């Protein structure tokens, strides 16, 4: 399943592609309309050439308007209405040599792309029915073109086929896009999340750190005490469940803005954005106390779990690598001091919290 953020990004990407498509339609439309306007004018079809020229100016103006305002709704609405009007105009007048109706075959493609399968189908069928009335009831529609009955019937049948094909292609495209989005989301999750605990992994935290770095950021590396002994005594299956329980406990003890990472093995990294060293120590200590005070029962085994931690602040250490190196050194000192404690430097003093 796509998260709300990933779904939002996918929608934004789709809308940006749609915008580029709309601009391309306007530019190409303005070019061909100008071309045919000049050709019609030179052929003596002055009113027809003038009409095409007006549409060309409108398409050009729409590109400039969107570039200035970025109003996507106006862009899509104007293209949809304008494209509908000009196709009905070409069908009704016949254009030059009664060939204008041939442009109608592009209509479903544009409409389905702009409006999607459902709305595109409604509009395409509505305009299709209107075109049938124009063709089959010329006395009612004041049809100017002189189409033969054979041309009319072929157009009606082939347009119905094009609309159905366009609808099927659009629905297939949407399904393929959704499948692609799900696959990309899964690959992204596999690349940035730890498979066992569901936490961010080591690969992801560097980018998170750079995005969330504040003037005061506290970082801690925590190590599950005596984890090797648990693995040796109860087996790796119990060891994996211990890591899952520790991950859940650490997350419950922290704020929503904090980030817990599976750093590797039995080590976890905790990132506390916008937090000075004193507040960070209090948060890590509360997290450590809550874990140690919780009685865990895993597969019938009563386990008492604890962590040791090395805590550093970005105000005292420059950059990610420096903070990791110092936190790792403080963690080592915590483990050497008997475990289930934290080490951090405050005001040039290295403190042990037990």
C-alpha positions in Angstrom: 0.0 0.0 0.0 1.2 3.5 -0.8 1.6 5.8 2.2 -0.3 9.2 2.1 3.0 11.0 1.4 4.0 8.6 -1.4 0.5 8.8 -2.9 0.6 12.6 -2.8 4.0 12.5 -4.6 2.6 10.1 -7.3 -0.4 12.4 -7.8 1.9 15.4 -8.2 4.1 13.6 -10.7 1.0 12.7 -12.7 -0.3 16.2 -12.7 3.1 17.6 -13.8 3.2 15.1 -16.7 -0.4 16.2 -17.6 0.7 19.9 -17.5 3.5 19.1 -20.0 1.0 17.3 -22.2 -1.4 20.2 -22.1 1.4 22.7 -23.0 2.5 20.4 -25.9 -1.2 20.3 -27.1 -1.4 24.1 -27.0 1.9 24.6 -28.8 1.3 22.0 -31.5 -2.3 23.2 -31.8 -1.3 26.8 -32.3 1.3 25.8 -34.9 -1.1 23.7 -37.0 -4.0 26.1 -36.6 -1.8 28.9 -37.9 -0.6 26.8 -40.7 -4.1 25.8 -41.8 -5.4 29.3 -41.2 -2.9 30.8 -43.6 -3.6 28.0 -46.1 -7.4 28.6 -45.9 -7.0 32.3 -46.2 -4.9 32.0 -49.3 -7.5 29.6 -50.7 -10.1 32.3 -50.3 -11.8 30.8 -47.3 -11.5 34.0 -45.3 -14.0 33.4 -42.5 -12.8 29.8 -42.0 -9.1 31.0 -42.0 -10.0 33.8 -39.5 -11.7 31.3 -37.2 -8.7 29.0 -37.1 -6.5 32.0 -36.5 -8.5 33.0 -33.5 -8.2 29.5 -32.1 -4.4 29.7 -32.7 -4.1 33.0 -30.8 -6.2 31.5 -28.0 -4.0 28.4 -27.7 -0.9 30.7 -27.6 -2.4 32.9 -25.0 -3.3 29.9 -22.8 0.3 28.8 -22.7 1.4 32.3 -21.6 -1.4 32.4 -19.0 -0.4 29.1 -17.5 3.3 30.1 -17.4 2.3 33.2 -15.5 -0.3 31.8 -13.1 0.3 28.1 -13.0 -3.5 27.6 -12.8 -3.9 24.0 -13.7 -7.7 23.9 -13.5 -8.1 26.8 -16.0 -5.6 25.2 -18.3 -7.4 21.8 -18.4 -10.9 23.3 -18.6 -10.0 25.7 -21.4 -8.2 23.0 -23.5 -11.2 20.6 -23.0 -13.8 23.2 -23.9 -11.7 24.7 -26.8 -10.9 21.3 -28.2 -14.6 20.3 -28.1 -15.7 23.5 -29.8 -13.1 23.4 -32.6 -13.8 19.7 -33.4 -17.6 20.3 -33.5 -16.8 23.4 -35.7 -14.7 21.4 -38.1 -17.3 18.6 -38.2 -20.1 21.1 -38.8 -18.4 23.2 -41.5 -16.3 20.4 -43.0 -13.3 22.5 -43.1 -11.4 22.7 -46.4 -12.6 20.1 -48.8 -15.0 18.6 -46.2 -12.0 16.9 -44.5 -12.1 18.7 -41.1 -14.0 15.9 -39.5 -10.8 13.8 -39.6 -9.4 15.7 -36.7 -12.2 14.4 -34.6 -10.4 11.1 -34.2 -7.9 12.8 -31.9 -10.7 13.9 -29.6 -10.9 10.8 -27.3 -7.1 10.7 -26.9 -7.0 14.2 -25.6 -10.1 14.0 -23.4 -9.2 10.7 -21.8 -5.7 12.0 -21.0 -7.0 15.2 -19.5 -10.1 13.9 -17.6 -9.3 10.3 -16.9 -11.4 7.2 -17.9 -14.7 8.0 -16.2 -15.2 11.7 -17.1 -13.4 11.2 -20.4 -16.0 8.5 -21.3 -18.9 10.7 -20.3 -17.7 13.7 -22.3 -16.6 11.6 -25.4 -20.0 9.8 -25.6 -21.9 13.1 -25.1 -19.9 14.8 -27.9 -20.2 11.7 -30.0 -24.0 11.7 -29.7 -24.1 15.4 -30.6 -21.9 14.7 -33.7 -24.4 11.9 -34.7 -27.3 14.4 -34.5 -25.3 17.0 -36.5 -24.5 14.4 -39.2 -27.8 12.5 -39.4 -30.2 15.5 -39.0 -28.6 18.2 -41.2 -31.8 20.2 -41.4 -31.9 20.5 -37.7 -28.2 21.2 -37.2 -27.8 23.4 -40.3 -24.9 21.3 -41.4 -22.7 23.2 -43.8 -20.5 20.2 -45.0 -21.6 18.0 -47.8 -20.8 14.5 -46.5 -22.1 11.4 -48.3 -24.1 8.9 -46.3 -21.3 6.4 -46.6 -18.9 8.8 -45.0 -21.3 9.6 -42.2 -21.9 5.9 -41.3 -18.2 5.1 -41.5 -17.4 8.1 -39.2 -20.1 7.1 -36.7 -19.0 3.5 -36.5 -15.2 4.2 -36.4 -15.6 7.0 -33.8 -17.5 4.6 -31.5 -14.6 2.1 -31.9 -12.0 4.8 -31.2 -13.9 5.9 -28.0 -14.1 2.3 -26.7 -10.5 1.7 -27.5 -9.5 5.0 -25.8 -11.4 4.0 -22.7 -9.8 0.6 -22.5 -6.3 2.0 -23.1 -6.9 4.7 -20.4 -8.1 2.2 -17.8 -5.2 -0.1 -18.6 -2.8 2.8 -18.3 -4.2 3.7 -14.9 -4.0 0.1 -13.6 -0.4 -0.2 -14.9 0.5 3.1 -13.2 -1.0 2.0 -9.9 0.9 -1.3 -10.1 4.1 0.6 -10.9 3.5 3.0 -8.0 3.0 0.1 -5.6 6.2 -1.7 -6.9 8.2 1.5 -6.6 6.9 2.1 -3.1 7.8 -1.5 -2.2 11.3 -1.1 -3.6 11.7 2.2 -1.7 10.6 0.5 1.5 13.0 -2.4 1.0 15.8 0.1 0.4 15.1 2.3 3.4 13.4 0.1 6.0 14.8 -2.7 8.1 13.0 -5.9 7.2 12.9 -7.3 10.7 11.8 -4.3 12.8 10.2 -2.0 10.1 12.4 0.8 11.3 14.5 3.0 9.0 17.8 1.3 8.2 21.3 2.6 8.1 21.1 3.6 4.4 18.1 5.9 5.0 19.2 7.7 8.2 21.9 9.9 6.6 19.3 11.5 4.3 16.9 11.9 7.2 19.6 13.5 9.3 20.5 16.1 6.6 16.8 17.0 6.0 16.0 17.3 9.7 19.2 18.8 11.1 18.6 21.7 13.4 20.9 24.1 15.3 20.5 21.7 18.2 20.2 18.0 17.3 20.9 15.2 19.7 21.9 11.7 18.5 22.3 8.5 20.5 23.5 5.0 19.6 22.0 2.3 21.8 23.1 -1.3 22.2 20.9 -4.1 23.6 22.8 -5.4 26.6 23.9 -9.1 26.6 22.1 -9.7 23.3 24.7 -12.4 22.3 23.9 -14.3 25.4 20.2 -14.2 24.6 20.9 -15.5 21.1 23.2 -18.3 22.4 20.8 -19.3 25.2 17.4 -19.1 23.4 18.2 -19.1 19.7 18.1 -16.6 16.9 14.3 -16.7 16.6 13.9 -15.4 20.2 16.7 -12.9 19.4 14.8 -11.6 16.5 11.7 -11.2 18.6 13.7 -9.4 21.2 14.9 -6.9 18.6 11.3 -6.3 17.5 10.2 -5.7 21.1 13.0 -3.3 21.8 12.2 -1.4 18.6 8.5 -1.1 19.7 9.5 0.0 23.2 12.0 2.7 22.0 9.4 4.1 19.6 6.7 4.3 22.3 9.1 6.2 24.6 10.0 8.9 22.1 8.2 11.9 20.6 6.6 11.9 17.1 9.4 14.1 15.7 12.1 11.6 16.8 13.5 8.9 14.6 14.5 5.4 15.6 16.8 3.5 13.3 18.0 -0.1 13.2 21.7 0.7 13.0 23.0 -2.8 12.7 22.9 -6.1 14.7 21.6 -5.2 18.1 22.3 -1.5 17.8 19.7 1.2 17.4 20.3 4.9 16.5 18.0 7.6 17.9 17.8 11.0 16.3 16.3 13.8 18.3 15.8 16.9 16.1 15.7 20.4 17.6 16.9 19.0 21.0 19.8 20.2 23.1 22.1 17.8 24.9 20.4 18.2 28.3 16.9 17.6 27.0 18.3 14.8 24.8 19.8 13.0 27.8 16.5 13.2 29.6 14.7 11.7 26.7 17.2 8.9 26.3 17.2 8.2 30.0 13.4 8.0 30.1 13.5 5.6 27.1 16.2 3.5 28.8 14.3 3.4 32.2 11.0 2.4 30.5 12.7 -0.4 28.6 14.4 -1.8 31.8 11.2 -1.5 33.8 9.2 -3.6 31.3 8.9 -7.3 31.9 9.0 -9.1 28.5 7.6 -12.6 27.9 8.7 -14.0 24.6 7.7 -17.6 23.6 7.2 -18.4 27.3 10.6 -17.0 28.3 10.6 -14.1 30.8 13.3 -11.6 29.8 14.6 -8.5 31.3 16.0 -6.2 28.6 18.1 -3.0 28.8 20.3 -0.9 26.6 23.5 1.1 26.9 23.8 4.4 25.0 26.2 7.0 23.8 24.7 10.5 23.5 26.1 13.4 21.5 24.9 16.9 20.4 25.4 18.7 17.1 26.4 21.8 19.0 29.6 20.2 20.2 30.4 18.0 17.2 30.5 19.0 13.6 28.8 16.8 11.0 27.4 13.4 10.8 30.6 11.4 10.8 32.0 13.2 13.8 28.7 12.7 15.8 28.6 9.0 14.9 32.2 8.5 15.9 31.9 10.2 19.3 28.5 8.5 20.0 30.1 5.1 19.3 33.0 5.9 21.6 30.6 6.9 24.4 28.6 3.8 23.8 31.7 1.7 24.3 32.4 3.5 27.6 28.9 2.7 28.7 29.3 -1.0 28.0 32.7 -1.0 29.7 31.1 0.6 32.8 28.7 -2.3 33.3 25.9 -1.6 30.7 22.4 -0.3 31.3 23.7 3.2 31.4 24.4 6.2 29.2 27.4 8.4 28.5 27.4 12.0 27.3 29.5 15.1 27.5 27.8 18.2 29.1 29.8 21.4 29.5 33.1 19.7 28.8 32.3 17.0 31.5 31.8 13.4 30.5 28.8 12.2 32.5 27.6 8.6 33.2 23.8 8.2 33.7 22.8 5.0 35.5 
